[in-house]
Amino acid sequence: MIHYTVSFENANAHLFDVKLNINFTLHKGQQFYLPNWIPGSYMIRDFARNLITVKGNTKGFPVSLEKVDKSTWQLLEDVECLEINYQVYAWDLSVRSAHLDNQHGFFNGTSLFLGIKGYEAEKHTVILNASDHAVENNWQVATAMMAKQINQQGFGKYTSENYDELIDHPFEIGDLTSVEFEVFGVPHKMVFTEAPARVDLQRIAKDIKQICETEITFFGDEKPPFENYVFMTFVQKKGFGGLEHMASTALHCSFEDLPLIGDSPEVIDANYRTFLSLCCHEYFHSWNVKRIKPARFIPMDMSQEVHTELLWFFEGVTSYYDELLLARSKVIEPSSYLDMLAQTLTKTLRSRGRLKQTVTESSFDTWTRFYKQDENAVNAIVSYYTKGAMVALGLDFEIRRLSEGKKSLDDLMRLVWNQHGKSGKGVGETQIQLLAKELVGQSLNDFFADALYSTKDLDLKSYFESVDIEFQVIPQYLHNEKGGFAAKAKDRKSVAFLGITHKADALGAKVHSVTENSCAAVAGLSNDDIIIAVDNIRIASSELDQVIARVPIGTEVLISYFRRERLYHTQVKLTEGEANTCYLSFKNEKASDAFLQWAVGH
């Protein structure tokens, strides 16, 4: 057995204390390592940089450990048993690493647990000790790892069958607010850290249960592929994000995302809908990426980048269903689903990078481009999340068309699950195309050539016409206009738009990004410029777009701005905003049977 003991008496210093005990003989040259990235978040994060004072001993006598690279240590002598003690600095308030203070603790195993090369298949145990502060404040523990011997608060011994399982069960520790429910007989738990006092746990549990039931049924099984499941959510003023695990997910959300007791149960606002979609997305990953995996991820090499073109499928298809299944679960109305879908399509159309980078290239280059976006990302890359969701939409409609409505993307997902997810056989780089052909009895090569390997825009209009949906793409005139569902088709006159995104600054409007070939780009405006005046009249960020929209297209305006603390002026000849804002509406002002068959499933 391989044993880890985790303590956190040094919470004020944000330090986890870890003791690794190995009770069998190890030989000179044995290596120990920490992963350099965490599955589901494709960027080298160098977790070992947070390890402090790594020291070894055998039966109380010091043992020399030599560091051989940035994340690997090597034993310099034979030992009958070994103890390694080290500290981990934990001050990354995200779902990807570890965080510790006197309010809560959170960690992923990739940040805390040294792996023992060659012994990854052995059983691993974790003993989590409560600090004095945790005991005094009645902290609890949340994790999906198998409990072996724990107290009522959850402190004690946990066990994992192997190292991969060990690092795939995050822990949340603190003053937790929780609610439990069962889905097809399987225990589920929702845990919130720093949740609002009046959070409506029963409402959330009811909605999430419906979503979970829909997803399990979607994959054609009577039960999910795990024995229990935990949603662990850290709530903050402004937060969003999630990371999938085999039997849990770590989430961040904002205070305003959660419903409160007293809110109308009939109203699901955009913020709560976003939270439900996030939960739906990460739960769907329990199948699609945690068990259905790219062949290149088997076995998972967490020491270096592992490239695949398939993230359009694993993230994009998941993004497609994280909205669609909300409608199918009856948690949101069909019109609300169209609102979400239109906003997802708008995000893709806003990216000029979609005309330069294919979705498979985006997937392959995620390590250095998607996860390391800069101010020019809007002009250079496309998201495999949103473009992948667009591809999934197109694939769904193509399968329905070629099978004359007898098959859909749902059936393809079940085929992939049965052939790859249940067996553990990895998905090859072109396997989805082959399975789609198997499903419908004919090749979809033309579709995949355009959707995956070119930068052509898909013919969305024809897809939506087949289900009686009016699809509009109109010019943008507000930098934060999202698109959405419209009760009827939009009728907007052409207006001027600078072609920038910006945010409020004490001096004016701070430019965040500039779309290539826009009038702002032609005039030389750049990221981090602070626009302070239009035609010598002071301007605030909240006013800028509306002021510009009132000026006739073709007019030149004087923009005054600060760059690197110097004041500059430039003449901008105003042009119309690019047509990149999507609105969807029912053609006959109500949902048709064709639409309901697709979106709601009946």
C-alpha positions in Angstrom: 0.0 0.0 0.0 1.0 3.6 -0.7 -0.2 6.0 2.0 -0.6 9.8 2.0 -1.4 11.8 5.1 -2.7 15.4 4.5 -2.8 18.0 7.3 -3.4 21.8 7.2 -2.5 23.3 10.5 -0.6 26.0 8.4 -3.8 27.4 6.8 -2.8 31.0 7.5 0.3 30.4 5.4 -1.7 28.5 2.7 0.3 25.4 3.2 -0.8 21.7 3.1 1.5 19.3 4.9 1.8 16.0 3.1 3.5 12.8 4.3 4.0 9.9 1.8 4.7 6.5 3.3 5.8 3.5 1.2 6.0 0.3 3.1 8.0 -1.8 0.6 11.5 -2.0 -0.7 12.6 0.7 -3.2 15.8 0.7 -5.2 18.3 3.4 -6.1 17.0 5.3 -9.0 13.3 5.1 -8.1 11.5 8.2 -9.2 8.7 10.3 -7.8 6.8 12.9 -9.7 4.0 15.4 -9.7 1.9 15.8 -12.9 2.5 19.0 -14.9 -1.2 19.3 -16.0 -4.6 18.2 -14.8 -6.9 16.2 -17.1 -9.7 18.4 -18.5 -7.6 21.6 -18.5 -5.1 21.5 -21.3 -2.2 23.7 -20.3 1.1 22.9 -18.6 0.7 24.3 -15.1 3.9 23.0 -13.4 2.2 22.1 -10.1 5.6 21.0 -8.7 6.6 24.7 -8.5 4.4 24.9 -5.4 6.2 22.1 -3.5 8.3 23.2 -0.6 11.0 21.3 1.5 10.8 17.9 0.0 12.6 15.6 2.4 12.9 11.8 2.7 13.8 9.4 5.5 13.8 5.7 6.2 13.0 4.6 9.8 13.9 8.1 11.0 17.3 8.3 9.1 17.6 10.9 6.3 17.5 9.7 2.7 18.8 11.7 -0.2 16.4 12.7 -2.9 17.8 14.2 -6.1 15.7 16.5 -8.2 16.2 15.4 -11.9 13.8 17.7 -13.6 11.2 20.3 -12.8 8.7 17.8 -11.4 10.7 14.6 -10.7 12.8 13.4 -7.8 15.0 10.4 -7.6 16.1 8.1 -4.8 19.9 7.8 -4.4 20.0 4.5 -2.4 18.1 1.3 -1.7 15.6 1.5 1.2 13.3 -1.0 2.8 10.7 1.6 3.4 10.4 5.3 2.7 8.7 8.4 4.1 8.7 11.7 2.1 7.5 14.9 3.8 6.7 18.0 1.9 4.6 21.1 1.9 2.4 22.4 -0.9 1.7 26.1 -1.2 -2.0 26.4 -2.1 -3.2 29.9 -3.2 -4.9 29.2 -6.6 -8.6 30.0 -6.2 -9.6 27.9 -9.2 -10.9 24.4 -9.9 -7.5 23.3 -11.3 -5.1 23.3 -8.4 -5.3 23.9 -4.6 -6.4 26.7 -2.3 -6.2 27.0 1.5 -7.0 29.6 4.1 -9.0 29.9 7.3 -12.3 29.9 5.4 -11.9 26.7 3.4 -9.5 24.2 1.8 -9.6 22.7 -1.7 -7.2 20.5 -3.5 -6.8 18.2 -6.6 -4.6 15.2 -6.2 -2.5 16.4 -9.1 -1.3 19.3 -6.9 -0.7 17.2 -3.7 0.1 13.6 -4.4 3.5 12.6 -5.6 3.3 9.6 -8.0 5.7 6.7 -7.7 6.9 5.7 -11.1 6.1 2.1 -11.9 3.7 1.7 -9.0 0.7 3.6 -10.3 -1.5 0.5 -10.5 -1.1 -0.1 -6.7 -3.8 0.9 -4.2 -3.4 4.3 -2.6 -4.9 5.6 0.6 -5.3 9.1 2.0 -5.7 10.1 5.6 -7.1 13.6 5.9 -6.5 15.1 9.3 -8.6 17.9 10.7 -6.8 21.0 12.0 -7.7 22.6 15.3 -9.4 25.4 13.5 -11.4 22.9 11.4 -12.6 21.1 14.5 -13.5 24.3 16.3 -15.5 25.5 13.4 -17.1 22.1 12.6 -15.7 21.9 9.1 -16.9 19.1 6.9 -15.3 17.2 4.0 -16.7 16.7 0.5 -15.2 14.2 -2.0 -16.3 11.3 -4.1 -13.3 9.2 -3.1 -14.2 5.9 -1.5 -14.4 6.4 2.3 -12.7 3.7 4.3 -12.8 4.9 7.9 -14.0 8.5 8.5 -15.8 10.5 11.2 -19.1 12.3 10.9 -17.4 15.4 9.4 -15.6 13.3 6.8 -12.1 13.4 8.2 -10.2 10.1 8.2 -9.1 7.5 5.7 -10.0 7.2 2.0 -8.8 4.7 -0.6 -8.3 4.6 -4.4 -7.6 1.6 -6.6 -4.7 3.3 -8.4 -2.9 6.6 -8.9 -5.2 7.8 -11.8 -8.2 7.3 -9.5 -6.4 9.0 -6.6 -5.8 12.2 -8.5 -9.3 12.2 -10.0 -11.2 12.9 -6.7 -10.8 16.5 -5.5 -11.5 17.4 -1.9 -13.5 20.4 -0.6 -13.1 21.2 3.1 -14.9 23.9 5.1 -18.2 25.2 6.5 -20.3 23.5 3.8 -23.9 24.0 2.8 -25.2 20.8 1.2 -28.2 19.0 -0.1 -28.6 15.3 -1.1 -30.8 13.4 -3.5 -30.9 10.1 -5.4 -30.9 9.6 -9.1 -32.1 6.1 -10.1 -30.9 4.9 -6.7 -27.5 6.5 -6.9 -26.6 9.0 -4.1 -25.9 12.6 -5.4 -24.7 15.5 -3.3 -24.5 19.2 -4.0 -22.0 21.1 -1.8 -21.6 24.8 -1.7 -18.8 26.8 -0.1 -19.5 30.4 1.0 -23.1 30.2 -0.4 -25.6 32.9 0.2 -27.5 32.5 3.5 -30.9 32.0 1.8 -29.8 29.8 -1.1 -32.8 27.6 -2.2 -31.2 24.2 -1.9 -34.4 22.3 -2.5 -35.1 24.1 -5.8 -31.5 23.5 -7.0 -31.7 19.8 -6.1 -35.0 19.4 -7.9 -33.7 21.0 -11.1 -30.3 19.2 -11.0 -32.0 15.9 -10.4 -34.1 16.3 -13.5 -31.0 17.1 -15.5 -29.1 14.1 -14.2 -32.1 11.8 -14.9 -32.2 13.1 -18.5 -28.5 12.6 -19.1 -28.5 9.0 -17.7 -31.5 8.1 -19.8 -29.8 9.8 -22.8 -27.0 7.3 -22.7 -29.4 4.4 -22.6 -28.5 3.1 -19.1 -30.6 2.4 -16.0 -27.9 3.8 -13.8 -24.9 6.2 -14.2 -21.4 4.8 -14.4 -20.4 5.6 -10.8 -21.5 4.7 -7.3 -22.0 8.3 -6.0 -21.6 11.8 -7.4 -20.7 15.1 -5.8 -21.1 18.6 -7.2 -18.8 20.9 -5.2 -19.3 24.6 -5.8 -17.3 27.5 -4.5 -19.5 30.7 -4.6 -18.0 34.1 -5.0 -18.9 37.6 -6.1 -17.9 37.0 -9.7 -17.0 33.4 -10.6 -17.5 30.8 -13.3 -15.9 27.6 -14.3 -15.9 23.9 -13.9 -13.7 20.8 -14.1 -14.9 17.3 -14.6 -13.9 14.2 -12.7 -14.9 10.5 -12.7 -17.6 10.9 -10.0 -17.6 14.6 -9.1 -17.1 18.1 -10.4 -15.5 21.2 -9.0 -17.4 24.3 -9.9 -17.2 28.1 -9.4 -20.2 30.3 -9.7 -21.3 33.8 -8.7 -23.7 34.7 -5.9 -26.2 35.9 -8.4 -26.2 32.5 -10.2 -28.1 30.8 -7.4 -31.8 31.1 -6.6 -32.8 32.3 -3.1 -35.7 31.2 -1.0 -38.6 33.5 -1.9 -37.6 33.8 -5.6 -40.4 32.9 -8.0 -40.0 29.2 -8.9 -41.6 29.9 -12.2 -38.7 32.2 -13.3 -35.3 30.9 -14.3 -33.2 33.9 -15.1 -30.1 33.9 -17.3 -27.7 33.7 -14.3 -29.3 30.6 -12.8 -29.7 29.1 -16.3 -25.9 29.5 -16.7 -25.3 27.6 -13.5 -27.6 24.8 -14.5 -25.9 24.6 -17.9 -22.5 24.4 -16.2 -23.7 21.5 -14.0 -25.2 19.8 -17.0 -21.9 20.2 -18.9 -19.7 18.7 -16.3 -22.1 15.9 -15.5 -22.2 15.0 -19.2 -18.4 14.7 -19.1 -18.8 11.7 -16.8 -19.4 9.9 -20.0 -17.9 12.1 -22.7 -14.2 12.5 -21.8 -13.9 10.7 -18.5 -14.9 7.3 -19.9 -15.2 8.0 -23.7 -11.6 9.2 -24.2 -9.3 10.1 -27.1 -7.0 7.1 -27.8 -4.1 9.5 -27.4 -5.2 10.0 -23.7 -4.7 6.3 -23.0 -2.6 6.0 -20.9 -2.7 9.6 -19.8 0.8 11.2 -19.9 0.6 14.1 -17.5 4.3 15.0 -17.8 3.9 16.8 -21.1 1.4 18.1 -23.7 -0.8 15.4 -25.4 -2.2 16.7 -28.6 -5.5 15.6 -30.1 -7.8 17.0 -32.8 -10.9 15.6 -31.0 -11.6 18.3 -28.4 -14.3 19.6 -30.8 -16.1 16.4 -29.9 -15.3 16.1 -26.2 -15.9 19.7 -25.4 -17.9 21.0 -28.4 -20.5 18.2 -28.4 -20.7 18.5 -24.6 -21.3 22.2 -25.0 -24.1 21.5 -27.5 -25.9 19.2 -25.1 -25.3 21.3 -21.9 -28.0 23.6 -23.3 -30.2 21.2 -25.3 -30.6 18.8 -22.4 -31.9 21.6 -20.2 -34.8 21.9 -22.5 -35.2 18.1 -22.8 -35.3 17.8 -19.0 -38.1 20.4 -18.9 -36.0 22.7 -16.6 -36.1 25.5 -19.1 -38.7 26.5 -21.8 -37.9 25.9 -25.5 -37.7 29.7 -26.1 -35.0 29.9 -23.3 -33.0 27.1 -25.0 -33.1 29.1 -28.3 -31.9 32.1 -26.3 -28.9 30.2 -25.1 -28.2 28.6 -28.5 -28.3 32.0 -30.2 -25.8 33.4 -27.8 -23.4 30.4 -28.3 -23.6 30.9 -32.1 -22.9 34.6 -31.6 -19.8 33.8 -29.7 -18.5 31.9 -32.7 -19.5 34.4 -35.3 -17.8 37.2 -33.3 -14.5 35.4 -33.6 -12.6 36.5 -36.8 -10.3 33.6 -35.9 -12.9 31.2 -37.2 -11.9 32.3 -40.7 -8.3 31.4 -40.0 -8.2 28.4 -37.7 -10.2 25.2 -38.1 -11.9 23.6 -35.1 -9.5 20.6 -35.3 -6.5 23.0 -35.3 -8.0 24.8 -32.3 -8.2 21.5 -30.5 -4.6 20.5 -31.4 -3.2 23.8 -30.4 -5.2 24.3 -27.2 -2.1 24.0 -25.1 -0.5 27.2 -26.5 -3.4 29.1 -28.0 -6.8 28.6 -26.5 -5.5 28.4 -22.9 -3.1 31.2 -23.5 -5.3 33.8 -25.2 -4.1 37.3 -25.6 -5.7 40.5 -26.9 -5.5 39.3 -30.5 -7.3 36.0 -29.8 -10.5 37.3 -31.4 -8.7 37.7 -34.7 -6.5 34.5 -34.5 -8.3 31.5 -33.0 -11.7 29.9 -32.7 -13.0 28.1 -29.6 -13.5 24.4 -29.9 -16.2 24.8 -27.3 -18.5 27.1 -29.2 -17.4 26.2 -32.8 -17.5 22.6 -31.6 -21.1 23.1 -30.4 -21.9 24.6 -33.8 -20.4 21.5 -35.5 -22.5 19.2 -33.2 -25.6 21.1 -34.2 -24.8 20.6 -37.9 -23.9 17.0 -37.4 -27.2 16.4 -35.6 -29.2 17.9 -38.4 -27.2 16.1 -41.1 -27.8 12.7 -39.4 -31.5 13.5 -39.1 -31.6 14.5 -42.8 -29.7 11.5 -44.2 -31.6 9.0 -42.0 -35.0 10.7 -42.9 -35.5 11.5 -39.2 -34.9 8.0 -37.9 -31.5 8.8 -36.3 -29.8 11.7 -34.6 -26.7 12.8 -32.9 -28.2 11.2 -29.8 -27.9 7.8 -31.4 -24.3 8.5 -32.4 -23.4 9.4 -28.8 -25.0 6.1 -27.6 -23.0 4.2 -30.3 -19.8 5.8 -29.2 -20.6 5.1 -25.5 -21.4 1.4 -26.2 -18.4 0.8 -28.4 -15.8 3.0 -26.6 -17.0 4.2 -23.2 -18.1 0.9 -21.7 -15.1 -0.9 -23.1 -12.5 1.7 -22.3 -11.2 1.6 -25.9 -9.9 5.0 -26.9 -11.5 7.0 -29.7 -9.2 7.4 -32.7 -8.7 10.7 -34.4 -11.2 9.9 -37.2 -13.3 7.4 -35.4 -16.3 9.7 -35.1 -16.5 10.0 -38.8 -16.5 6.2 -39.2 -19.1 5.7 -36.6 -21.4 8.3 -38.2 -21.1 6.5 -41.4 -21.9 3.2 -39.7 -25.0 4.9 -38.1 -26.6 6.3 -41.2 -25.2 3.9 -43.8 -23.5 6.5 -45.9 -20.5 8.8 -45.7 -20.6 12.2 -44.2 -17.2 13.1 -45.5 -18.3 16.3 -47.3 -19.9 17.6 -44.0 -16.8 16.7 -42.0 -14.5 18.2 -44.5 -16.2 21.6 -44.2 -17.0 21.4 -40.5 -13.7 20.1 -39.2 -11.0 20.7 -41.7 -12.0 24.0 -43.3 -12.9 27.5 -42.0 -16.2 27.7 -43.9 -19.2 28.7 -42.0 -21.9 26.0 -41.8 -25.2 26.5 -43.5 -27.1 27.2 -40.3 -30.0 28.8 -42.0 -31.1 25.6 -43.7 -30.8 23.6 -40.5 -33.1 26.0 -38.7 -35.5 26.2 -41.5 -36.0 22.4 -41.2 -37.4 22.9 -37.7 -39.3 26.2 -38.5 -36.9 28.5 -36.8 -36.1 32.0 -38.1 -32.3 32.4 -38.1 -31.0 36.0 -38.3 -27.5 37.4 -38.2 -27.6 41.1 -37.8 -24.9 43.8 -37.4 -23.5 44.4 -33.9 -23.8 47.8 -32.3 -23.2 47.2 -28.6 -19.9 45.5 -27.6 -21.7 43.4 -25.0 -24.7 42.5 -27.1 -25.1 38.8 -26.9 -27.9 37.9 -29.3 -30.6 35.5 -28.2 -34.3 34.6 -28.7 -36.5 37.1 -30.3 -40.3 37.0 -30.1 -40.2 38.0 -33.8 -37.6 38.7 -36.4 -35.4 41.7 -35.6 -35.7 44.8 -37.8 -32.6 46.9 -37.2 -31.4 49.8 -39.3 -27.7 50.0 -40.0 -25.7 51.8 -37.3 -22.0 52.6 -36.7 -19.9 50.4 -34.5 -16.2 50.9 -33.6 -15.4 47.1 -33.6 -13.9 46.9 -30.1 -14.7 45.4 -26.7 -14.1 47.6 -23.7 -14.6 47.9 -20.0 -15.0 50.7 -17.5 -12.0 52.6 -16.4 -11.8 55.6 -14.0 -10.7 57.7 -17.0 -13.1 56.3 -19.6 -13.4 53.2 -21.7 -10.4 50.8 -21.7 -10.1 48.9 -24.9 -9.9 45.1 -24.4 -9.8 43.9 -28.0 -9.9 45.3 -31.5 -11.5 43.4 -34.4 -9.3 43.3 -37.4 -10.4 45.6 -40.3 -12.8 47.4 -38.1 -12.9 51.2 -38.2 -11.1 51.3 -34.9 -8.4 49.0 -36.2 -7.9 51.1 -39.3 -7.6 54.2 -37.1 -4.9 52.6 -35.0 -6.7 52.0 -31.7 -5.2 49.1 -29.7 -5.7 47.0 -26.7 -5.3 48.9 -23.4 -5.9 52.3 -24.9 -8.3 54.3 -22.7 -10.8 56.3 -24.7 -11.7 59.4 -22.9 -13.6 61.6 -25.4 -15.5 61.5 -28.7 -15.4 64.8 -30.6 -13.9 66.5 -27.6 -16.8 65.4 -25.3 -15.8 63.2 -22.4 -17.2 59.7 -22.6 -17.7 56.8 -20.2 -17.5 53.1 -21.2 -21.3 52.7 -20.5 -22.0 55.5 -23.1 -19.5 54.8 -25.8 -21.4 52.4 -28.1 -24.6 54.3 -28.0 -22.9 57.6 -28.8 -21.1 56.1 -31.8 -24.4 54.4 -33.0 -26.1 57.8 -33.2 -23.5 59.1 -35.6 -24.2 58.4 -39.3 -22.1 55.7 -41.0 -19.2 57.3 -43.0 -18.8 60.2 -40.6 -15.4 60.9 -39.2 -15.2 61.4 -35.4 -12.3 62.5 -33.3 -11.3 59.9 -30.7 -9.1 61.0 -27.8 -7.4 58.3 -25.8 -4.5 57.6 -23.5 -1.8 55.1 -24.4 1.1 54.4 -22.0 0.1 57.6 -20.1 0.3 59.8 -23.1 -2.7 61.6 -24.7 -3.3 60.9 -28.4 -6.1 61.7 -30.9 -7.2 59.9 -34.0 -9.8 60.4 -36.7 -12.1 57.4 -37.1 -14.2 57.0 -40.2 -17.2 55.1 -38.8 -18.4 51.9 -40.5 -21.3 49.5 -39.8 -20.8 46.8 -37.3 -20.1 43.3 -38.7 -23.1 41.0 -39.1 -22.2 38.6 -36.2 -25.1 38.8 -33.8 -27.5 35.8 -33.9 -31.2 35.9 -33.1 -33.6 32.9 -33.3 -37.4 33.1 -33.3 -40.3 30.8 -34.1 -41.5 31.3 -37.6 -45.2 31.1 -36.7 -44.7 32.6 -33.2 -44.9 29.2 -31.6 -42.9 26.0 -31.5 -43.7 23.6 -34.4 -43.9 19.8 -34.1 -40.6 19.6 -36.0 -38.9 21.9 -33.5 -40.3 20.1 -30.5 -39.2 16.7 -31.9 -35.6 18.0 -32.1 -35.3 20.3 -29.0 -37.6 18.6 -26.5 -37.7 15.1 -27.8 -41.4 14.7 -28.6 
